[in-house]
Amino acid sequence: MKKTIQWLKKWLKRVILFFLGSTLLMVILYRFIPVYLTPLMVIRYAEALFDDKKEARILKEWTSIEDISPHLWLAVVAAEDQNFMTHFGFDIDAIEKARAHNKRSKRIRGASTISQQTAKNVFLWPQRSWVRKGLEVYFTFLIEVFWGKKRILEVYLNVAEMGQGIYGAEAAARFYYHKPADKLSRSESAMLAAILPSPIRRNPARPSGYLVARQQRILTQMNNLEKISFD
């Protein structure tokens, strides 16, 4: 029995060290190389293969942040995480507000930052669970340490789901507006940011009244925020 326990401890130690080493290596590598494929892309593609109503595709083109319109930088921050430039991966105030809101409302409000969403999109799966949430915290901490804000936003803008089989700013700009991402206007950027909570159900090329209203709120918030700069 004693030998079994010692063997289990030794095995568990090796598993933990392998996990820490491999995940750290992945995070460091993605600091420098493009993220061409994510678990979400694979899952969505597999789902579409078994759904006659969906086209199985992955439309994606990696683009450096310098080749993405600064209007879109500001729009996604205004829509998703207005304290992105100042927090360290987690917006405590937003978490407390979401918790208070969820206690009194049946409509659940999230408080995930752009950093958390990026960590989830790149390294994890979409389904909610305590295990995934714990890993999300772990990877969020790592990318804040090793990537920094500019790289986090760059990766987010390249992997965010923006429609059925459409990922990232460049693919979305060309699919919906027939132009490269660096030519997106302020209004177009706000509209793309407006679909992010539910990109599968919302189409910026044929926006509903709700989507137009959300776009206008984002434009107002963009005016209230300072210009994003990484200099």
KAWO-V967016 format. One record per helix or strand of 3 or more residues. SS is the DSSP state (H for helix, E for strand). FROM is the first residue (numbers start at 1). TO is the last residue. Records with the same first field share a line. If there is no record, write none. Layout:
BEGIN
SS = FROM-TO ; FROM-TO
END
This chain:
BEGIN
H = 2-30 ; 39-49 ; 65-67 ; 70-80 ; 92-104 ; 114-123 ; 130-146 ; 148-159 ; 169-177 ; 181-183 ; 186-194 ; 196-198 ; 204-206 ; 209-224
END
